[in-house]
Amino acid sequence: MQSPPNGVPVTELPPMQWLKSRRSNPSGNCVELAELPGGSGIAVRNSRHPDGPALIYTVDEIEAFVLGARDGDFDHLIPPSRGRD
């Protein structure tokens, strides 16, 4: 199965289970991810605009991002006042 194009409206995607981080806050400042059918990619959307556009990434791209985040590669993007733990 070919992945849909980046920026596809979520309403044009098949039904999927969207997940967000347990660190998300109640004001909706988070992104949600869902696996595309057949493992053909990962869709990412803004939780405040659930029917808006979704960015589509390969599993390898998401793996690189998650592992980089786990390694602290993006820590400099979070202001020190946010109390990282």
C-alpha positions as CSV (number, residue, x, y, z in Angstrom):
1,M,0.0,0.0,0.0
2,Q,1.3,3.4,-1.0
3,S,1.3,6.1,1.7
4,P,-0.9,9.1,1.2
5,P,0.8,12.4,0.4
6,N,1.9,14.8,3.2
7,G,-0.7,17.3,4.1
8,V,-3.6,15.0,3.4
9,P,-6.7,16.0,5.3
10,V,-7.3,13.5,8.1
11,T,-10.9,13.0,6.9
12,E,-9.4,11.4,3.7
13,L,-7.5,8.8,5.8
14,P,-9.0,5.4,6.9
15,P,-10.1,5.2,10.5
16,M,-7.1,4.9,12.7
17,Q,-6.3,4.8,16.4
18,W,-4.6,8.1,17.3
19,L,-2.2,8.2,20.2
20,K,-0.7,11.1,22.1
21,S,2.0,11.3,24.8
22,R,1.1,10.9,28.4
23,R,3.0,14.1,28.9
24,S,0.4,16.0,26.8
25,N,-1.5,18.7,28.7
26,P,-5.2,19.3,29.0
27,S,-5.1,22.5,26.9
28,G,-4.4,20.4,23.8
29,N,-0.8,21.3,23.1
30,C,0.2,18.0,21.6
31,V,0.6,16.0,18.5
32,E,-1.0,12.7,17.8
33,L,0.4,9.7,15.9
34,A,-1.3,6.8,14.2
35,E,0.0,3.8,12.2
36,L,-1.3,3.7,8.7
37,P,-3.0,0.4,7.6
38,G,-0.5,-2.3,6.6
39,G,2.3,-0.6,8.4
40,S,2.9,1.7,5.4
41,G,3.8,4.7,7.5
42,I,2.9,6.9,10.5
43,A,0.5,9.8,10.3
44,V,1.1,12.9,12.6
45,R,-1.6,15.5,13.3
46,N,-2.2,18.5,15.5
47,S,-4.6,17.5,18.3
48,R,-6.2,20.9,18.3
49,H,-7.2,20.4,14.6
50,P,-8.1,16.7,14.4
51,D,-9.6,17.0,10.9
52,G,-6.8,19.1,9.6
53,P,-3.8,18.0,7.6
54,A,-1.7,15.0,8.6
55,L,2.0,14.7,7.9
56,I,3.0,11.2,6.7
57,Y,6.4,9.7,7.7
58,T,8.0,6.3,7.2
59,V,8.5,4.0,10.1
60,D,12.3,4.6,9.7
61,E,11.8,8.3,9.9
62,I,9.7,8.1,13.1
63,E,12.2,5.6,14.6
64,A,15.1,8.1,13.9
65,F,13.1,10.9,15.5
66,V,12.0,8.9,18.6
67,L,15.5,7.5,19.2
68,G,17.0,11.0,18.7
69,A,14.5,12.4,21.2
70,R,15.3,9.6,23.7
71,D,19.0,10.4,23.3
72,G,18.4,14.1,24.0
73,D,19.1,15.4,20.5
74,F,16.3,18.0,20.8
75,D,16.6,19.0,24.4
76,H,17.9,22.4,23.4
77,L,14.5,23.2,21.9
78,I,12.7,23.0,25.3
79,P,13.1,26.2,27.4
80,P,14.9,25.5,30.7
81,S,11.9,27.1,32.5
82,R,9.8,24.1,31.5
83,G,11.4,22.0,34.2
84,R,12.6,19.1,32.1
85,D,13.0,15.8,34.0
